[in-house]
Amino acid sequence: MSGNRHAVVVTHARLRETSLLVREAVEQLQHAGFTVRVVDSLQPPKFGEPSPVVTADTEIVVVLGGDGTILGAAELVHDTGIPILGVNLGHVGFLAEFESFQLSEAIARVADRDYSIDERRLASVCVTSPDGKRTLNDWALNDITVQQEERDHMIELSVGVDGVEASSFSCDGVIVSTPTGSTAYAFSAGGPIIWPDVQALQLIPLAAHALFTRPMVIGEHSSFSVDVLPDSLTAGWICCDGRRKMKLEYGSRTTVRLSSHSLRLASLSGVPFTNRLVTKFNLPSVSLRQRSLLEERKREHMIANEDKERSQGASER
């Protein structure tokens, strides 16, 4: 078949060398008529610098890996409108649509263009220098972290909403998360899970030395500001999606708001977010008391069956 359609397969070098699934994905895409380019080394750009993007004729980007690989692939499609399909070869793989054993079905659906698009709003980030004369802009799909540069000192931060200072404290840092990122680092730090269709941002303090350190959630027309205070014991460090990093000077300000841009995830299953949440996190669908009762009844049933088998064995002898 002629290769009039173009796909990019994103993975990492170890999987490309060791996993038969990567080879199978490429072969199946080629058999379906795609010209395929494989990217197995995703070096993040510096904070505020554009990343290389896939060519405009790319129809879809198929990611074979975990959520970290998907975050790297997001840089390749940023501001292009080209969708990403994730096939989980990692651990949780919350952003992945399919598991590895469903690879053939995923490729077949891609070949038939049998998928819908799930739009995930990005966050836009602006860092302003202490004198207010220099700015650098970046973005994030999951989260932005502002943390201390020197690990043996807490950082002094001031947090504001819509230009009004809300709180200041010593801490290890803060996480500003999109709804997509609410199941990642923000979740581990005690933040709430936000459904993907909610247009909001949340901020979670990390080990803050203050009485008021609850997460804050703002709407799509609001913004967070995070200032590294001039008298902080250490400068700061900003990181977008665990990849694009930069030192923050004393007195600098980081402003985060929802972006007008979205990442397009190819959705094949139509499974509600709640189902994915329960499956990926292996959440209990019954209370601990109910689970204990069910296990007790199961044990009683097993004991009854064993007694019955022993009785039948004795009667046969």
C-alpha positions as CSV (number, residue, x, y, z in Angstrom):
1,M,0.0,0.0,0.0
2,S,1.2,3.5,-0.8
3,G,2.2,5.7,2.1
4,N,0.0,8.8,1.6
5,R,-0.7,9.0,5.3
6,H,1.9,10.0,7.8
7,A,2.2,8.9,11.4
8,V,4.9,9.4,14.1
9,V,5.6,6.7,16.7
10,V,7.1,8.1,19.9
11,T,8.7,5.8,22.4
12,H,12.1,5.7,24.2
13,A,15.3,4.1,23.2
14,R,15.1,1.2,25.6
15,L,11.7,0.1,24.4
16,R,12.7,0.5,20.8
17,E,15.6,-1.9,21.4
18,T,13.8,-4.5,23.6
19,S,10.1,-4.4,22.9
20,L,8.5,-6.3,20.1
21,L,5.4,-4.1,20.5
22,V,7.2,-1.1,19.0
23,R,8.2,-3.1,15.9
24,E,4.7,-4.5,15.7
25,A,3.2,-1.0,15.9
26,V,5.4,0.3,13.1
27,E,4.7,-2.7,10.9
28,Q,0.9,-2.5,11.4
29,L,0.9,1.2,10.6
30,Q,2.9,0.6,7.5
31,H,0.6,-2.2,6.4
32,A,-2.4,0.2,6.9
33,G,-0.8,2.6,4.5
34,F,1.1,5.0,6.7
35,T,4.6,6.3,6.3
36,V,6.0,6.0,9.8
37,R,8.8,8.0,11.5
38,V,10.0,6.7,14.9
39,V,11.1,9.2,17.6
40,D,12.9,7.5,20.5
41,S,14.8,10.4,22.1
42,L,12.9,13.3,23.4
43,Q,15.2,15.9,24.8
44,P,13.3,18.7,26.5
45,P,14.0,22.3,25.3
46,K,15.0,24.9,27.7
47,F,12.2,26.8,29.5
48,G,10.7,29.4,27.2
49,E,12.2,28.0,24.1
50,P,10.1,26.3,21.3
51,S,10.4,22.6,20.9
52,P,10.7,20.8,17.5
53,V,7.3,19.8,16.2
54,V,6.2,17.1,13.8
55,T,5.6,18.0,10.2
56,A,2.3,19.5,9.2
57,D,1.3,16.4,7.1
58,T,1.4,14.2,10.2
59,E,-2.0,12.6,10.7
60,I,-1.5,11.2,14.2
61,V,1.2,10.6,16.8
62,V,1.1,7.2,18.4
63,V,2.9,7.1,21.8
64,L,4.2,3.8,23.1
65,G,5.2,4.2,26.8
66,G,3.9,5.8,30.0
67,D,2.6,9.2,30.9
68,G,6.1,10.7,30.9
69,T,6.5,9.7,27.2
70,I,3.2,11.2,26.4
71,L,4.2,14.5,28.1
72,G,7.3,14.5,25.9
73,A,5.2,13.8,22.8
74,A,3.0,16.7,23.7
75,E,5.9,19.0,22.9
76,L,6.1,17.6,19.4
77,V,2.4,18.5,18.7
78,H,2.2,21.7,20.7
79,D,0.0,24.3,18.9
80,T,-0.3,22.0,15.8
81,G,-3.8,20.4,16.4
82,I,-2.3,17.0,15.6
83,P,-3.8,14.3,17.9
84,I,-1.9,11.9,20.2
85,L,-2.9,8.3,20.9
86,G,-1.3,6.8,23.9
87,V,-0.7,3.0,24.3
88,N,0.4,2.3,27.8
89,L,3.7,0.4,28.2
90,G,4.5,2.0,31.5
91,H,2.9,1.8,34.9
92,V,-0.3,3.7,35.6
93,G,-0.5,5.3,32.2
94,F,-3.4,7.6,33.1
95,L,-3.2,9.6,29.8
96,A,-3.0,6.4,27.6
97,E,-6.2,5.3,25.9
98,F,-5.2,1.7,25.3
99,E,-3.1,-1.0,27.2
100,S,-0.3,-2.9,25.4
101,F,-2.4,-6.0,24.8
102,Q,-4.9,-3.8,22.8
103,L,-2.2,-2.6,20.3
104,S,-3.7,-4.2,17.2
105,E,-7.2,-2.9,17.9
106,A,-5.7,0.6,18.5
107,I,-3.9,0.6,15.2
108,A,-6.9,-0.7,13.3
109,R,-9.0,2.1,14.8
110,V,-6.4,4.7,13.8
111,A,-6.3,3.3,10.2
112,D,-10.1,3.6,10.0
113,R,-10.0,7.1,11.6
114,D,-12.5,5.6,14.1
115,Y,-11.8,7.8,17.0
116,S,-13.0,11.0,18.6
117,I,-11.0,13.9,20.0
118,D,-10.7,14.7,23.7
119,E,-9.6,18.4,24.1
120,R,-7.4,19.0,27.2
121,R,-6.8,22.6,28.1
122,L,-3.2,23.6,28.6
123,A,-1.8,26.1,31.2
124,S,0.2,29.1,30.0
125,V,3.1,30.3,32.1
126,C,4.8,33.7,32.2
127,V,7.9,34.4,34.3
128,T,8.7,38.0,34.9
129,S,12.1,39.2,36.1
130,P,12.4,41.1,39.4
131,D,12.7,44.5,37.5
132,G,9.6,43.7,35.4
133,K,11.4,44.2,32.2
134,R,12.0,40.7,31.0
135,T,9.5,37.9,30.5
136,L,9.7,34.3,29.4
137,N,6.6,32.2,28.4
138,D,6.0,28.5,28.4
139,W,3.1,26.1,28.9
140,A,2.1,22.8,30.6
141,L,-0.3,19.9,30.0
142,N,0.0,18.5,33.6
143,D,1.6,21.0,36.0
144,I,4.0,23.7,36.8
145,T,6.1,23.4,40.0
146,V,8.0,26.2,41.7
147,Q,10.4,24.8,44.2
148,Q,13.5,25.7,46.2
149,E,16.8,25.7,44.4
150,E,18.8,24.6,47.4
151,R,17.3,21.5,49.0
152,D,18.6,22.3,52.5
153,H,16.5,25.5,52.7
154,M,12.8,26.3,52.4
155,I,11.8,28.8,49.8
156,E,9.7,31.9,50.8
157,L,6.8,32.3,48.4
158,S,3.9,34.7,48.0
159,V,0.8,33.4,46.3
160,G,-1.8,35.6,44.7
161,V,-5.0,35.3,42.8
162,D,-5.9,37.8,40.1
163,G,-3.2,40.2,41.3
164,V,-4.3,40.1,45.0
165,E,-1.9,38.5,47.5
166,A,-3.7,35.5,49.1
167,S,-0.9,34.0,51.3
168,S,2.8,33.8,51.9
169,F,4.8,31.1,53.5
170,S,8.0,29.1,53.8
171,C,7.7,25.8,51.9
172,D,9.4,23.3,49.6
173,G,7.4,24.8,46.8
174,V,4.0,24.8,45.1
175,I,2.3,22.9,42.3
176,V,-0.1,24.6,39.9
177,S,-2.0,21.9,38.1
178,T,-4.5,21.6,35.2
179,P,-7.4,19.2,35.5
180,T,-5.4,16.8,33.4
181,G,-2.5,17.0,35.9
182,S,-4.8,16.7,38.9
183,T,-4.2,12.9,38.9
184,A,-0.4,13.2,38.8
185,Y,1.9,15.1,41.1
186,A,-0.9,17.2,42.5
187,F,-2.8,14.1,43.5
188,S,0.3,12.7,45.3
189,A,0.6,16.0,47.2
190,G,-3.0,15.9,48.5
191,G,-4.8,17.9,45.9
192,P,-8.3,17.1,44.7
193,I,-9.1,15.3,41.4
194,I,-10.6,17.6,38.9
195,W,-12.6,16.2,36.0
196,P,-11.1,17.0,32.6
197,D,-14.1,19.1,31.4
198,V,-13.8,21.5,34.3
199,Q,-12.1,24.7,33.2
200,A,-10.0,25.4,36.2
201,L,-6.5,25.4,37.8
202,Q,-5.5,24.4,41.3
203,L,-2.5,25.3,43.5
204,I,-1.2,22.9,46.1
205,P,1.5,24.0,48.6
206,L,4.3,21.5,49.3
207,A,5.3,21.1,53.0
208,A,4.3,24.7,53.8
209,H,5.1,26.1,57.2
210,A,1.8,27.9,57.7
211,L,-1.7,27.4,59.2
212,F,-3.5,27.9,55.9
213,T,-2.0,25.5,53.3
214,R,-5.1,24.1,51.7
215,P,-5.3,23.6,47.9
216,M,-6.9,26.5,46.0
217,V,-9.0,26.1,42.8
218,I,-9.7,29.0,40.5
219,G,-11.9,29.4,37.4
220,E,-10.8,29.7,33.7
221,H,-10.8,33.5,33.8
222,S,-8.5,33.8,36.9
223,S,-4.8,33.4,37.3
224,F,-2.3,32.4,40.0
225,S,0.8,34.4,40.7
226,V,3.8,32.9,42.6
227,D,6.5,35.3,43.8
228,V,9.9,34.3,45.1
229,L,10.3,36.8,47.9
230,P,13.4,38.9,47.9
231,D,14.4,37.8,51.4
232,S,13.9,34.1,50.7
233,L,16.7,31.8,52.0
234,T,17.1,30.3,48.5
235,A,16.2,31.2,44.9
236,G,13.6,29.2,43.1
237,W,13.4,26.6,40.3
238,I,10.5,26.3,37.9
239,C,9.6,23.2,35.9
240,C,6.8,22.5,33.4
241,D,5.6,18.9,33.1
242,G,8.7,17.6,34.8
243,R,10.7,18.6,31.6
244,R,11.3,22.3,30.8
245,K,13.2,23.9,33.7
246,M,14.8,27.2,34.7
247,K,16.2,29.0,37.8
248,L,14.0,31.7,39.3
249,E,15.6,34.8,40.6
250,Y,14.8,36.4,44.0
251,G,11.9,38.7,43.4
252,S,10.7,37.1,40.2
253,R,7.0,36.4,39.5
254,T,5.5,33.3,37.9
255,T,1.9,33.8,36.5
256,V,-0.2,30.8,35.5
257,R,-3.6,30.9,33.8
258,L,-5.5,28.5,31.5
259,S,-4.3,28.8,27.9
260,S,-6.5,29.2,24.9
261,H,-4.7,26.2,23.4
262,S,-5.5,22.5,24.0
263,L,-3.8,19.2,23.5
264,R,-5.9,16.8,21.3
265,L,-6.0,13.2,22.7
266,A,-7.4,10.6,20.4
267,S,-10.2,8.8,22.2
268,L,-11.3,5.4,21.1
269,S,-13.2,3.9,23.9
270,G,-15.7,6.5,24.9
271,V,-15.3,5.3,28.5
272,P,-16.2,8.0,31.1
273,F,-13.5,9.6,33.1
274,T,-14.9,8.0,36.3
275,N,-14.4,4.5,34.9
276,R,-10.8,5.3,34.0
277,L,-10.2,6.7,37.5
278,V,-11.6,3.6,39.2
279,T,-9.6,1.3,36.9
280,K,-6.2,3.1,36.9
281,F,-6.2,3.7,40.7
282,N,-7.8,0.4,41.5
283,L,-10.3,2.2,43.7
284,P,-12.6,0.1,46.0
285,S,-16.2,0.1,44.7
286,V,-17.4,-1.2,48.1
287,S,-16.6,0.0,51.6
288,L,-14.0,-1.7,53.7
289,R,-16.7,-3.2,55.9
290,Q,-18.5,-4.6,52.9
291,R,-15.3,-6.0,51.5
292,S,-14.5,-7.7,54.8
293,L,-17.9,-9.3,54.9
294,L,-17.6,-10.5,51.3
295,E,-14.2,-12.0,52.1
296,E,-15.5,-13.7,55.2
297,R,-18.4,-15.2,53.2
298,K,-15.9,-16.4,50.6
299,R,-13.8,-18.1,53.2
300,E,-17.0,-19.7,54.7
301,H,-18.0,-21.0,51.3
302,M,-14.5,-22.4,50.7
303,I,-14.5,-24.2,54.1
304,A,-18.0,-25.6,53.4
305,N,-16.8,-26.9,50.0
306,E,-13.7,-28.5,51.6
307,D,-15.9,-30.2,54.3
308,K,-18.2,-31.5,51.5
309,E,-15.4,-32.9,49.5
310,R,-13.9,-34.6,52.6
311,S,-17.4,-36.1,53.4
312,Q,-17.7,-37.4,49.9
313,G,-14.2,-38.9,50.0
314,A,-15.0,-40.7,53.3
315,S,-18.2,-42.2,52.0
316,E,-16.5,-43.5,48.8
317,R,-13.9,-45.3,50.9
